[in-house]
Amino acid sequence: MNGKMIEKLSAVLKGGSPIITAADVKHGVMEQVQLYFEADGEAVMDVINKDDLVQNFPDEGVYVLNKNGNPVKLVMFEGEEDMYFRTDGSTEEADEFADVPSVTFMNAVEAISMMKL
């Protein structure tokens, strides 16, 4: 990862916006996301469900880490029966998170990174 990319991600976190790195979406509805946020000068990871994200959506906004390693703004909007999240600029009533991997996948990557072989 290059320095400019790290600076960009750091600026987003320091600005009070979490960065989503994984999402479980089933039948167009987000079940949970993995996100990082700033706490005491460090990036901290948590997994939260859709209700938590809707109720705690920060005024500073939320970003999603796309496949190119860039943070893209997540938009929350009200549909006929639910709140929806999208990064692609459309208003389709289904959640969309820039094709990030699943939370399960990211948990497996983290487990691999901690293995002592």
N, CA, C and O of each residue as an XYZ file, in Angstrom:
468
protein
N       0.859     -1.178      0.000
C       0.000      0.000      0.000
C       0.897      1.230      0.000
O       1.862      1.304      0.761
N       0.582      2.176     -0.841
C       1.442      3.356     -0.943
C       1.128      4.402      0.127
O       0.066      4.376      0.749
N       2.057      5.307      0.324
C       1.950      6.324      1.363
C       0.758      7.245      1.210
O       0.124      7.615      2.198
N       0.441      7.626     -0.046
C      -0.699      8.522     -0.282
C      -2.009      7.854      0.139
O      -2.894      8.496      0.705
N      -2.114      6.560     -0.148
C      -3.319      5.833      0.210
C      -3.469      5.781      1.734
O      -4.562      5.984      2.264
N      -2.379      5.512      2.421
C      -2.410      5.454      3.882
C      -2.779      6.820      4.452
O      -3.563      6.907      5.397
N      -2.219      7.886      3.883
C      -2.548      9.237      4.335
C      -4.032      9.532      4.155
O      -4.659     10.126      5.033
N      -4.595      9.123      3.028
C      -6.006      9.362      2.736
C      -6.898      8.626      3.744
O      -7.856      9.195      4.268
N      -6.569      7.351      4.009
C      -7.354      6.564      4.958
C      -7.218      7.131      6.368
O      -8.195      7.188      7.115
N      -6.016      7.546      6.728
C      -5.776      8.135      8.043
C      -6.581      9.418      8.211
O      -7.155      9.653      9.274
N      -6.627     10.238      7.184
C      -7.378     11.493      7.244
C      -8.871     11.235      7.449
O      -9.531     11.958      8.196
N      -9.400     10.208      6.788
C     -10.820      9.866      6.945
C     -11.095      9.484      8.399
O     -12.047      9.974      9.007
N     -10.252      8.602      8.954
C     -10.450      8.162     10.335
C     -10.280      9.316     11.321
O     -11.081      9.461     12.244
N      -9.250     10.132     11.136
C      -9.016     11.272     12.025
C     -10.152     12.284     11.943
O     -10.413     13.007     12.905
N     -10.831     12.336     10.794
C     -11.957     13.245     10.609
C     -13.242     12.767     11.256
O     -14.261     13.455     11.187
N     -13.213     11.597     11.886
C     -14.391     11.097     12.591
C     -15.263     10.150     11.803
O     -16.327      9.754     12.279
N     -14.836      9.773     10.600
C     -15.627      8.860      9.778
C     -15.074      7.443      9.865
O     -13.876      7.234      9.671
N     -15.931      6.470     10.154
C     -15.466      5.090     10.100
C     -15.290      4.640      8.649
O     -15.846      5.229      7.722
N     -14.495      3.571      8.482
C     -14.271      2.979      7.164
C     -14.726      1.527      7.214
O     -14.216      0.734      8.005
N     -15.688      1.188      6.366
C     -16.189     -0.189      6.273
C     -15.259     -0.979      5.368
O     -14.940     -0.551      4.259
N     -14.824     -2.150      5.857
C     -13.897     -2.993      5.109
C     -14.518     -4.322      4.699
O     -13.931     -5.048      3.897
N     -15.686     -4.656      5.228
C     -16.362     -5.900      4.881
C     -17.848     -5.748      5.180
O     -18.237     -4.990      6.068
N     -18.676     -6.475      4.429
C     -20.127     -6.414      4.641
C     -20.765     -7.732      4.264
O     -20.429     -8.331      3.243
N     -21.688     -8.176      5.095
C     -22.515     -9.331      4.780
C     -23.867     -8.795      4.318
O     -24.618     -8.211      5.099
N     -24.160     -9.002      3.038
C     -25.415     -8.541      2.447
C     -26.134     -9.775      1.906
O     -25.589    -10.517      1.088
N     -27.359     -9.984      2.370
C     -28.145    -11.141      1.935
C     -29.465    -10.641      1.368
O     -30.213     -9.939      2.048
N     -29.749    -11.003      0.124
C     -30.975    -10.587     -0.566
C     -31.145     -9.065     -0.531
O     -32.252     -8.558     -0.351
N     -30.021     -8.339     -0.708
C     -30.066     -6.894     -0.783
C     -30.147     -6.176      0.552
O     -30.301     -4.956      0.591
N     -30.046     -6.928      1.659
C     -30.136     -6.317      2.984
C     -28.850     -6.598      3.759
O     -28.452     -7.751      3.925
N     -28.210     -5.534      4.230
C     -26.989     -5.684      5.014
C     -27.330     -6.302      6.363
O     -28.230     -5.843      7.066
N     -26.590     -7.356      6.709
C     -26.768     -7.995      8.013
C     -25.758     -7.456      9.022
O     -26.103     -7.159     10.166
N     -24.495     -7.335      8.578
C     -23.458     -6.789      9.448
C     -22.318     -6.253      8.598
O     -22.123     -6.658      7.452
N     -21.570     -5.327      9.195
C     -20.383     -4.788      8.546
C     -19.226     -4.820      9.533
O     -19.406     -4.757     10.749
N     -18.031     -4.921      8.960
C     -16.814     -4.751      9.732
C     -16.332     -3.347      9.420
O     -16.238     -2.959      8.256
N     -16.029     -2.586     10.461
C     -15.553     -1.230     10.217
C     -14.436     -0.873     11.180
O     -14.274     -1.470     12.244
N     -13.673      0.127     10.761
C     -12.603      0.671     11.585
C     -12.963      2.107     11.914
O     -13.531      2.820     11.086
N     -12.629      2.531     13.132
C     -12.843      3.904     13.556
C     -11.674      4.318     14.440
O     -10.923      3.478     14.935
N     -11.533      5.623     14.628
C     -10.439      6.151     15.443
C     -10.864      6.205     16.901
O     -11.949      6.686     17.225
N      -9.996      5.705     17.779
C     -10.214      5.795     19.228
C      -8.852      5.985     19.892
O      -7.976      5.126     19.791
N      -8.687      7.099     20.561
C      -7.438      7.409     21.262
C      -6.219      7.309     20.349
O      -5.176      6.789     20.747
N      -6.360      7.812     19.122
C      -5.236      7.858     18.194
C      -4.915      6.550     17.503
O      -3.883      6.444     16.841
N      -5.779      5.546     17.642
C      -5.554      4.253     16.987
C      -6.778      3.857     16.172
O      -7.895      4.286     16.460
N      -6.558      3.040     15.158
C      -7.666      2.475     14.390
C      -8.155      1.229     15.125
O      -7.378      0.321     15.421
N      -9.451      1.204     15.412
C     -10.060      0.106     16.152
C     -11.121     -0.526     15.264
O     -11.870      0.175     14.585
N     -11.181     -1.861     15.274
C     -12.137     -2.584     14.437
C     -13.315     -3.059     15.271
O     -13.160     -3.416     16.438
N     -14.505     -3.060     14.654
C     -15.701     -3.592     15.290
C     -16.598     -4.165     14.197
O     -16.473     -3.806     13.026
N     -17.493     -5.051     14.589
C     -18.513     -5.590     13.691
C     -19.854     -5.159     14.265
O     -20.153     -5.420     15.430
N     -20.670     -4.488     13.428
C     -21.967     -4.004     13.886
C     -23.049     -4.425     12.896
O     -22.762     -4.738     11.741
N     -24.301     -4.428     13.367
C     -25.415     -4.799     12.492
C     -26.036     -3.553     11.854
O     -25.618     -2.428     12.129
N     -27.019     -3.767     11.017
C     -27.625     -2.663     10.268
C     -28.275     -1.643     11.185
O     -28.115     -0.440     10.977
N     -29.011     -2.100     12.200
C     -29.663     -1.161     13.111
C     -28.644     -0.253     13.787
O     -28.875      0.948     13.924
N     -27.509     -0.826     14.214
C     -26.469     -0.020     14.854
C     -25.926      1.038     13.900
O     -25.693      2.178     14.302
N     -25.725      0.662     12.637
C     -25.199      1.620     11.673
C     -26.210      2.730     11.404
O     -25.842      3.903     11.331
N     -27.484      2.366     11.257
C     -28.524      3.376     11.019
C     -28.604      4.334     12.206
O     -28.615      5.550     12.016
N     -28.660      3.805     13.419
C     -28.855      4.629     14.612
C     -27.622      5.450     14.967
O     -27.743      6.503     15.593
N     -26.438      4.985     14.576
C     -25.201      5.669     14.955
C     -24.437      6.231     13.762
O     -23.225      6.431     13.839
N     -25.138      6.485     12.659
C     -24.499      7.015     11.458
C     -23.954      8.403     11.780
O     -24.733      9.310     12.072
N     -22.634      8.590     11.735
C     -22.064      9.869     12.170
C     -22.324     11.005     11.177
O     -22.438     10.789      9.970
N     -22.412     12.212     11.722
C     -22.584     13.400     10.888
C     -21.422     13.563      9.911
O     -21.596     14.100      8.816
N     -20.232     13.097     10.310
C     -19.037     13.201      9.467
C     -19.095     12.265      8.266
O     -18.304     12.402      7.333
N     -20.031     11.312      8.283
C     -20.185     10.363      7.196
C     -19.476      9.044      7.465
O     -18.755      8.892      8.451
N     -19.698      8.106      6.571
C     -19.100      6.776      6.616
C     -18.518      6.508      5.238
O     -19.085      6.908      4.221
N     -17.381      5.829      5.216
C     -16.735      5.478      3.958
C     -16.603      3.974      3.850
O     -16.593      3.263      4.855
N     -16.503      3.496      2.617
C     -16.289      2.079      2.330
C     -14.981      1.979      1.558
O     -14.739      2.749      0.628
N     -14.145      1.031      1.946
C     -12.872      0.816      1.262
C     -13.130     -0.006      0.009
O     -13.468     -1.186      0.096
N     -12.970      0.620     -1.165
C     -13.248     -0.127     -2.401
C     -12.062     -1.031     -2.771
O     -11.030     -1.022     -2.100
N     -12.224     -1.796     -3.830
C     -11.199     -2.771     -4.227
C      -9.870     -2.139     -4.605
O      -8.841     -2.815     -4.586
N      -9.869     -0.860     -4.947
C      -8.633     -0.163     -5.293
C      -7.962      0.452     -4.072
O      -6.932      1.114     -4.194
N      -8.551      0.230     -2.882
C      -7.977      0.770     -1.657
C      -8.338      2.209     -1.382
O      -7.710      2.863     -0.549
N      -9.354      2.713     -2.080
C      -9.781      4.101     -1.888
C     -11.066      4.154     -1.055
O     -11.948      3.311     -1.215
N     -11.166      5.139     -0.177
C     -12.417      5.299      0.570
C     -13.469      5.985     -0.302
O     -13.221      7.052     -0.864
N     -14.636      5.364     -0.408
C     -15.754      5.956     -1.147
C     -16.891      6.214     -0.163
O     -17.164      5.408      0.727
N     -17.546      7.363     -0.347
C     -18.589      7.774      0.600
C     -19.797      6.848      0.507
O     -20.264      6.505     -0.580
N     -20.287      6.453      1.683
C     -21.502      5.653      1.789
C     -22.666      6.602      2.030
O     -22.599      7.470      2.900
N     -23.732      6.435      1.257
C     -24.915      7.273      1.402
C     -26.011      6.441      2.042
O     -26.281      5.317      1.619
N     -26.644      7.007      3.071
C     -27.794      6.363      3.698
C     -29.035      7.123      3.257
O     -29.071      8.352      3.313
N     -30.062      6.382      2.815
C     -31.297      7.046      2.411
C     -32.495      6.196      2.812
O     -32.381      4.989      3.021
N     -33.647      6.855      2.916
C     -34.867      6.176      3.329
C     -35.634      5.680      2.115
O     -35.936      6.441      1.196
N     -35.944      4.386      2.127
C     -36.781      3.793      1.094
C     -38.211      3.715      1.596
O     -38.557      4.339      2.599
N     -39.037      2.956      0.905
C     -40.437      2.842      1.315
C     -40.596      2.142      2.655
O     -41.455      2.515      3.455
N     -39.750      1.102      2.910
C     -39.927      0.329      4.130
C     -38.682      0.233      5.004
O     -38.748     -0.354      6.083
N     -37.556      0.787      4.578
C     -36.319      0.617      5.331
C     -35.332      1.719      4.942
O     -35.553      2.467      3.990
N     -34.247      1.798      5.698
C     -33.120      2.651      5.344
C     -32.168      1.804      4.506
O     -32.014      0.606      4.744
N     -31.537      2.432      3.531
C     -30.621      1.705      2.652
C     -29.284      2.424      2.570
O     -29.185      3.627      2.807
N     -28.261      1.655      2.228
C     -26.899      2.172      2.097
C     -26.371      1.849      0.712
O     -26.519      0.725      0.230
N     -25.740      2.855      0.056
C     -25.170      2.624     -1.267
C     -23.942      3.509     -1.463
O     -23.835      4.595     -0.892
N     -23.017      3.010     -2.290
C     -21.839      3.792     -2.668
C     -21.867      4.165     -4.141
O     -21.048      4.972     -4.583
N     -22.785      3.602     -4.908
C     -22.761      3.772     -6.365
C     -23.588      4.943     -6.888
O     -23.694      5.131     -8.100
N     -24.173      5.728     -5.989
C     -24.938      6.897     -6.416
C     -26.370      6.611     -6.823
O     -27.125      7.545     -7.093
N     -26.768      5.341     -6.876
C     -28.143      5.026     -7.260
C     -29.039      5.042     -6.025
O     -28.554      5.107     -4.896
N     -30.336      4.983     -6.249
C     -31.297      4.927     -5.151
C     -32.081      3.622     -5.178
O     -33.220      3.564     -4.716
N     -31.467      2.577     -5.721
C     -32.102      1.263     -5.696
C     -32.296      0.848     -4.249
O     -31.391      1.013     -3.431
N     -33.460      0.312     -3.924
C     -33.762     -0.049     -2.539
C     -33.150     -1.401     -2.192
O     -33.846     -2.397     -1.995
N     -31.829     -1.395     -2.125
C     -31.035     -2.555     -1.714
C     -29.700     -2.013     -1.235
O     -29.202     -1.018     -1.763
N     -29.126     -2.662     -0.241
C     -27.834     -2.206      0.275
C     -26.717     -2.612     -0.669
O     -26.750     -3.692     -1.259
N     -25.726     -1.739     -0.810
C     -24.587     -1.953     -1.712
C     -23.362     -1.330     -1.065
O     -23.388     -0.167     -0.662
N     -22.284     -2.108     -0.965
C     -21.078     -1.683     -0.259
C     -19.820     -1.851     -1.104
O     -18.829     -2.395     -0.615
N     -19.829     -1.407     -2.337
C     -18.645     -1.389     -3.208
C     -17.973     -2.750     -3.334
O     -16.755     -2.831     -3.496
N     -18.754     -3.810     -3.260
C     -18.239     -5.185     -3.433
C     -17.111     -5.541     -2.467
O     -16.182     -6.258     -2.838
N     -17.186     -5.039     -1.219
C     -16.196     -5.453     -0.219
C     -16.415     -6.930      0.090
O     -17.505     -7.453     -0.141
N     -15.392     -7.610      0.611
C     -15.563     -9.027      0.962
C     -16.509     -9.185      2.154
O     -16.892     -8.207      2.795
N     -16.873    -10.429      2.432
C     -17.752    -10.708      3.570
C     -16.983    -10.579      4.881
O     -15.754    -10.650      4.907
N     -17.718    -10.390      5.953
C     -17.123    -10.323      7.289
C     -16.450    -11.651      7.611
O     -15.374    -11.666      8.208
N     -17.057    -12.754      7.230
C     -16.472    -14.071      7.461
C     -15.120    -14.199      6.766
O     -14.173    -14.729      7.348
N     -15.023    -13.723      5.537
C     -13.759    -13.757      4.803
C     -12.685    -12.964      5.536
O     -11.560    -13.437      5.702
N     -13.034    -11.758      5.975
C     -12.054    -10.922      6.662
C     -11.633    -11.535      7.995
O     -10.476    -11.406      8.393
N     -12.558    -12.200      8.689
C     -12.197    -12.892      9.924
C     -11.200    -14.010      9.640
O     -10.280    -14.232     10.426
N     -11.375    -14.716      8.524
C     -10.437    -15.781      8.139
C      -9.065    -15.196      7.820
O      -8.047    -15.771      8.206
N      -9.024    -14.061      7.122
C      -7.737    -13.401      6.811
C      -7.048    -13.009      8.106
O      -5.842    -13.215      8.248
N      -7.785    -12.452      9.045
C      -7.190    -12.057     10.324
C      -6.652    -13.280     11.070
O      -5.579    -13.219     11.669
N      -7.390    -14.381     11.036
C      -6.927    -15.600     11.705
C      -5.630    -16.094     11.073
O      -4.716    -16.509     11.785
N      -5.540    -16.052      9.752
C      -4.308    -16.461      9.060
C      -3.148    -15.567      9.465
O      -2.037    -16.046      9.691
N      -3.411    -14.256      9.557
C      -2.331    -13.323      9.872
C      -1.758    -13.522     11.275
O      -0.648    -13.074     11.560
N      -2.504    -14.187     12.143
C      -2.065    -14.408     13.515
C      -1.490    -15.808     13.745
O      -1.039    -16.128     14.845
N      -1.508    -16.641     12.696
C      -1.047    -18.019     12.863
C       0.447    -18.089     13.154
O       1.248    -17.367     12.560
N       0.794    -18.953     14.059
C       2.180    -19.299     14.322
C       2.383    -20.698     13.750
O       1.823    -21.662     14.272
N       3.159    -20.820     12.707
C       3.319    -22.110     12.032
C       4.673    -22.735     12.322
O       4.969    -23.824     11.829
